Amino acid sequence: MRQHVIRFALGLLILLVLLLHAGEIYKLSVISSLDQRLYDTKIQLTMPKTVDERLVILDIDEKSLAEIGRWPWGRDRMATLVNKLFDQYGIRALGFDVFLAEPDESSGLRVLEELGGNRLKNNQQYLATLTQLRPQLDYDKLFAKSLQGRPVILGYYFANEGSNSGAIPPPVLTGPALKGRDSAVFTWSNYGGILPQFQQVSMGAGYVNPDTESDGSVRRVPLLVKYDQNFYESFSLAMVRALLGSPDIVPGIDGADGSSSDGYGAIDWLDLPTTRGTMRIPVDGNMAALVPYRGYVKSYRYYSIADILADRIKPEQLQGRIALVGTSAPGLTDERTTPVGKVYPGVEVHANLITGMLDNTIKLKPQYAVAVEFIFLLLVGGLMIFLFPWRSPLRATLATLLVLVAVLGTNLGLWQYANWVQPLAASLLLVSGLFVLNMSYGYFVESRAKRQFTELFGQYVPPELVEEMSRNPQSYSMAGRKAELTVLFSDIRGFTAMSERMEPDQLAYLMNEYLSAMTLVIRRHRGTLDKYIGDAIMAFWGAPVSDSGHARNAVVTALEMLQALVELNRNLITKGMPEIKIGIGINTGSMTVGDMGSVVRKAYTVMGDAVNLGSRLESITKQYGVGIIVGEATRRAVDDILFKELDLVQVVGKEEPVAIFEPLGRKGQLSEDALEELDLWNQLLQHYRKQAWQQADSVLDTLVQMQPDCRLYELYRERIAAFRKDAPNAAWAGVTRLDTK
């Protein structure tokens, strides 16, 4: 019992540690790291690996840098690009995943204006020419004009150090909008914005900050962040809103009626209401959306900006597309580590999010997933802790595999068909941890108990009984106790004379063969081998493992020992050795069983009058000419075997006579001749005990004709002849005094 308590305690400790992690009371980095790896694996296994033709990446690649020049380019080139994209190529929307925070002075306009204001301020021709050239040289104004009235979204960033620069768009939600549920929202103190003139004319802007997790990988991007008590949208969300006509953002609060006053009040999504319906975007407790990666790098069409400016791209390749300007050039440092690539262009992260919003494929990780995981761990842990240890190793292994399949199947089913992200690492660690605990505990602790049992009982008890005992060791002891058991004695007839005629090596071989064959039969029927006494075997049934059928098992063992002896003798005769004949005595009764002996040597054995009677019954088998004799108590305990009553005997030291029997075989398996002979024998006993000698002799004549060499019939012929000469007294009832000790 103590061993089971220890195992339960260890199992509960494993469960408690994982529950603390799942409940976010004490996070374990190793489990979080494993969850990240498992999340990445699920992404890689289930991502469609197809190209979204609706969205294209306009790449500031090495080719563009070589043809156009190093970045940043003049805003006149950028204005030309924007005009081409909308007027010539007919794109649907444009996003700049690049920063436009500094003014462009590459045209020299600033120097010219300084000259016009100083040294050449009186040169009218110069001033007239400058006025004429200013619209062409004010590159920022040209670029701002190209943005005017077009669905263009610009990019900026937030930071927690440095000073503010440029301008940022108005917040999409004011401070009270989240109704106090903003404690986990990412909060920033500074920003790197956009030139105000670009901000004023563009359709909108969004920050490009991803959320880099502990391993440096980008698995999610905050859709809303907090700055100066207000909330700002991400670049990808701003792009989607631009495509939908700039609808308001409505935080979704998961409750029974969808309001903040019901349910647990967590914000699990953002709604974008439009005239065609509401787009729902799942977010987690940090207002971040999981990036639904479509595939590895370049899951979108990439077009070099150099090719666009040089008109090397056909209009139909971009017409109606959503275009994002970004960079894959290594030197421009917009590379991310993601679940699908160690070097992944940042612009493609935004592209995947835009696609996920449009297709409603962003995975949901609700805040109540913590409670779901907690309850799931409790159920699985309780099942494995309180049920599996009672199963055999094979069944426990199969059950664990079923639980593991169920855990994986449920998790992957939620992932694939419900778009629901549920943590997996803690569940896998729980299943594997409890399995290893049970198996290792069973191997190191229970196997030790089994070894101890084997040392104590292995030489007496069959291995299968040792296995049965070791499952509940506290129920077994070698201490002496009283119990009703059945004992068996067997002995080789004429062994002394036989051994004197044989060489030592032959005798050793014969005994080894004989004892091995008989012992196998005893063990096959759950018998406990007590000892070998020279050529004799002593065994008993009913201890140390209880056996309600101990009497029957002993009788069936004796019958099969005689059958096994036939095959053994056949082999011995072929080797020139003598044939073996044995006698078996069986008796049932109250006996003392336990580990008994001296301080020098002890043995697990049985003692008592019932044991002594069993030994005496074995010794008279030769006298009656039968192979097996059982006592009356054994006969009463066995219902499915036919017995032949041999005699009524009075044992030395006992006043009451007991009947002795020979088992003939299982009911329904004896031949008609055998049944007829048994019926005649029963008639003979009736005449014999009534002292009707003539009738007894008449029946005996018939029996002798059926079995001419039967020693039993010869014995009774001798007795009847003696009684006819010297009749017993009238009170005699057929009892024979058994003088054997």
Steps between C-alpha positions, in 0.01 A plus 500: 500500500784738586648449152171598336475811720850606392415449134175697535687779678761524224228498235309775678821702529554481122137602445528790747812642331332489159179651639697792647651558156169462315328735742777756438576505873861400447619481142766245415719612213574146386128430452446833328792428269358157417161657428671736257666209322171310482320810372762541227466134407122530466545810284741317271283189476173679424594815303352489147831578324312678222549847351239767573456673166306791651804650664846577359830613651672790324854423592785736573739224407865494404405542136311821583789632707737429214285676235344784698762563762536453869207543733336737580406606150391846398135571569460589133569131421257400771236734358556354154461151647170586672360662186601206284350249738160665509477657155683250283470173691167557671583361844227484764693633801857578596690468825849624583685277746782755501554810710449847349603709797767730355456772235658440159762764419666312216360739235708794634187715536594605850840631385340686211247663730774607738679666207177667393455633848854629536755559226256485206198656663515792258553289191150497354588259224635253757194536720268454202684189393492365858125559519459313174718206614373475858208262424738265324768516771274472806516119504311466829215707361500288185478188709227648722303590190529141372346376828210743491161327476644153455472191727854519627609393848834612639713337765652627824625347822471528877786482751572535870813707465619806312284795405197540278546587135260571218127459534270207572137458396210568734422211740240250385365461854510738791601405854161384639418290193627175650315564827798430719596177326829635372738389774674250271504721189849592379579853615759732341651831604653628174455477127679548173232650279444626148560839345190703594426592139485130408290419806250772415432380146525122535195285565658370819803356671583205722790401722714211378621367838467121532511313831829314525468208743762363737670297227510799263225365273204701371182297555258786558459873433310737732204647312450773759758661727475774758672836486413800716178330625371445145510204262664477159464240227759282335611533139314184393177604674523844343538339156192281551294794626606698193377216279166493686441876488647587841233355730520564875670245725264340753669298778320171544441398862420131548197471722166331501340788315816643345509792738763603749269438792471126442730204470857529610538829315812429298554657158556210264441669166468828312198561278504708181134572407437566131196522278573143384528357851742499789857380475608336826872487577611276792747648748655376821528670838772732365281609207736307274403283205679175421660521157340237271808421295409365158835340436871562492668810356336641187147374551406810300603631159807719529563769240815709489426874516771546241291295256188703576671834446655367179161371377622141488189375680178438309203701635283189548756362748417779744151609403254482790770381739579617851862617487745524788830681462770327703851371477668161476846651455721369783665836562173678584446292817131417469549130565314304766522159660168319462361147545543448125841651446802628688540783247157630400416840345304715745267621225384144442398472866256786439386339177413177682298692757308690232418175323395341829260785579348491152460121506407468870785254559659666801513254786304579815677475834234615746593594850275222634736251330691513830195363685439240230858375526479497880185284499639276224817436701291416807293246307793333325716508812228356720434221253866401474585540869206311649420245230807407296726380787262211562542372146764262372797664320363398160150631571637816657717558192206447263279726713771768503528481122122544473513803731792641302311455173193663656705797626671550164179442305303748708771763479552462125124484440450831681793646305392385157121513513420760768801729439560476873849497652517291815834446679629145458832472680363464854259225392772306320736539794227385738420186299864412437609594854235287670569213262873513571425527873274196497734294284818596682335469840366161399841396375715627785261467794245236411759283330696511825189378683460228239860400543446479873191289446687282256774449756242408764249301299659437159639160588157388621242690299447514119623824337146605408401483868804702601387763245150496647633530855734788417206719392378507860801403714353615830243217478763227515731390775712199588385517862328184629120484481214248502322430174306230321731371228560191291831313516645252250773239553648289222766231520676262262423138580802277554740791470761356736540180302497694173770739609727219611499358149580829323818698444511838681485705179204294373319538830562875499366528143192294582420704811549830322269394218239364740497791743496756216202336329298468821585852620381654172161335547476626859584857398262491206214455748607774745663263745761608754802271493590423860806279469668200344564220749732272310274354233188641667321823414293707740272779378194685623223726371327806647804688631664744476242601235142419598340239275136405552552202270812368677361147547398464136828644374693245706294207366530619138875540556526140623311365197723697263813384684405141415445602138835680488663191650389291201688727258800521734523119527486471123808723473682325787448154352648613167812601696521160672382624835241336728133592495378721785185435700374747756239531769321825584316589817277807533319638802307818583464652843613760751876550497758743632682671214797735515875540514608242755828346608803595706718807524735322259248410234132560439253394233151604396301184579183349650455297818215327681294179523351557156855513356594176676191327363593608147842338545343180630260486209794514259670211686201264458450553127711191430295297753179582313664479156397851389698806389307759703318498831316803636339564835131541570525880541660530157228284349226723644665816361514380138179473295604444140719190547380140551654318793518137592468435874777261598446441868414630844821532701580590858824691534722451802407760761153564351178349628277578202560307176540689175415395149776494239443540128668458164427776244407344166462806276271786410129434481380435149842378385491139634406213269187288541714205612665710769164624626366143506805384693454786750136404552597134568769617740249704699277189522797301625568752778138482615509119523843510664396740776182299563716185530309344209806309392334278237343796317825690532695208351254476213542868407875472551518214250348727238742781583802269481389389156497867399839577664689170560819668632339757726676508838193657668279210402763253615518682837127475554502131392755434774296691758175319416674162521643590839169626635326183388740301721498751786194720481523854651263602779152619422590866555768495232416744214776432253765717676865413442757605758778701334822424686728701271664793678 
